[in-house]
């Protein structure tokens, strides 16, 4: 799949080259909104958890830093298709026995949890149907690479029309919820009650 996303890789590599390892370097508005996203994605975790997480599209490792502060015993693997992003993450955070970064389009082994923040937003020149196919393929991979569950966010189709951009993808929360519920688990949570133009879905493989 990596070769299919070469244009996305170039887009994000250019962002971090322009802005550096900050929220704008991964195309987010600011650190406050980024932290709110991380709060929602991490809603299934308990404070003293020793589970390990695969961060799909890790960027410069902001989620790793977030987990270190709130869930310090969790293991972490960051995965990104951009070499520049992975280099920035390693330079900023370093690697340990429980923290590593891979330039790849998927983890190299199963993890307890897989998490993806923002990777479904930028479609560039693709049409809705082809980009939704990419999203479905990645969610299938997240399911296959997680033992306890996975979580992801996406821009919502309920975004105000005047704020939407033609190179971004606005997903139907109902459709992705139904897909997760029918294909992956009975235990699916849809969070669409926070002050961003997006939603979060959490899939637990057991209650």
Beta strands, then each sheet from edge to edge (+ up, - down):
strand 1: 52-56
strand 2: 75-80
strand 3: 99-103
strand 4: 111-116
strand 5: 146-155
strand 6: 187-191
strand 7: 198-204
sheet 1: 3+ 2+ 1+ 4+ 5+ 7- 6+
end
